[in-house]
């Protein structure tokens, strides 16, 4: 199988109720736990603006999980043009941002 394909796997000693959507099958020690990450996001439709502490549902391939917006690193808006605004207080519709 290649990346992104769905496969069926039988692991002795592991029940079907112990496997959940989004889990990764790998050799021992090759995959680690991620506690934070940086992402480039485009705000397509925001009603009241998004601030630090917002908790959206993150979808990545077959996994879905809650994430918390810890920090808005910088953003670019139509008003600022090509300049990045460092540490803005919030994000609005149409903003391009780097967030943690």
C-alpha positions in Angstrom: 0.0 0.0 0.0 1.1 3.6 -0.5 0.5 6.6 1.7 -3.2 7.5 1.9 -4.5 4.1 1.0 -6.7 2.2 3.5 -5.6 -1.3 4.5 -6.8 -4.0 6.9 -4.3 -5.3 9.4 -4.5 -7.9 12.1 -2.2 -7.3 15.1 -2.2 -10.2 17.6 -3.2 -9.1 21.1 -4.9 -5.9 19.8 -8.7 -5.8 19.7 -10.7 -3.8 17.1 -12.1 -1.7 20.0 -8.5 -0.5 20.8 -7.9 0.9 17.3 -9.4 4.3 16.5 -9.6 6.4 13.3 -6.4 8.4 12.7 -4.0 6.1 14.5 -0.7 5.4 12.9 0.9 2.0 12.4 4.7 2.2 12.4 7.8 0.4 13.5 8.7 0.8 17.2 10.1 4.3 18.0 9.7 5.7 14.5 6.6 7.9 15.3 6.4 10.4 18.1 3.6 12.4 19.8 3.1 16.0 18.6 2.2 18.4 21.3 2.2 21.6 19.1 2.8 22.6 15.5 2.8 25.7 13.3 0.3 26.0 10.5 -0.3 28.4 7.6 -4.1 29.0 7.5 -6.5 31.0 5.3 -9.6 32.3 7.1 -12.4 31.6 4.6 -15.4 32.7 6.7 -15.2 34.1 10.2 -18.3 35.6 11.9 -16.8 37.4 14.9 -13.1 37.0 14.5 -10.8 34.3 15.9 -8.6 35.0 18.9 -6.1 33.0 21.0 -7.7 30.1 22.8 -10.0 29.2 19.8 -10.5 25.4 19.5 -11.3 24.3 15.9 -11.6 20.7 14.7 -8.5 19.8 12.7 -8.9 17.4 9.8 -5.7 15.7 8.5 -6.0 12.8 6.1 -8.1 10.3 8.1 -7.6 11.8 11.5 -9.9 14.4 13.1 -9.0 16.1 16.4 -9.4 19.3 18.4 -6.6 21.8 18.5 -6.2 25.0 20.5 -5.0 28.2 18.9 -2.1 29.0 21.3 -0.6 32.0 19.4 -1.1 34.0 16.2 2.5 34.4 15.0 1.7 36.8 12.1 -0.9 37.6 9.5 -1.3 39.2 6.1 -4.5 41.0 5.2 -5.8 42.8 2.2 -5.2 46.0 4.1 -1.6 45.3 4.9 -0.9 43.9 1.4 2.5 42.2 1.2 3.6 43.1 4.7 3.2 40.6 7.6 1.7 42.0 10.8 3.5 40.4 13.8 1.4 39.1 16.8 -2.0 40.4 15.8 -4.8 40.2 18.4 -7.3 38.4 16.1 -8.0 36.9 12.6 -10.9 37.9 10.3 -12.3 36.6 7.0 -9.7 36.7 4.2 -6.7 36.8 6.5 -3.7 34.6 5.7 -1.9 33.7 9.0 0.8 31.6 10.6 -0.5 30.2 13.9 0.7 27.8 16.6 
